[in-house]
Amino acid sequence: MHARLTIIRDNPSPAIDPQALALNALGWVLGDEDRRMRLLALTGLTPGDLRERLGDPALLCAVLDFLCAHEPDLVAAAGALGVEPEDLAAARERLAA
């Protein structure tokens, strides 16, 4: 007779707050001048827009769209933030809903 092994899995982590994740992603983007300038150029946002609209879901979606459109940045941001790239994409979807 063979012994059965049971794999005990941790409960899934609670859902990541999409707004907090997007704000952290924005901080990561703004931490690099080239990336920051590309964000502003591609989105048409200004530094003033960023300051005034930090809690605006549309602005946060734009930041996550920016990352999702360029896989190297998406992967690097996810690594820096300690999440999976899919978490950033899912946060974007939740903010857009």
Secondary structure, 3 states (H helix, E strand, C coil): CCCCCCCCCCCCCCCCCHHHHHHHHHHHHHCCHHHHHHHHHHHCCCHHHHHHCCCCHHHHHHHHHHHHCCHHHHHHHHHHHCCCHHHHHHHHHHHHC
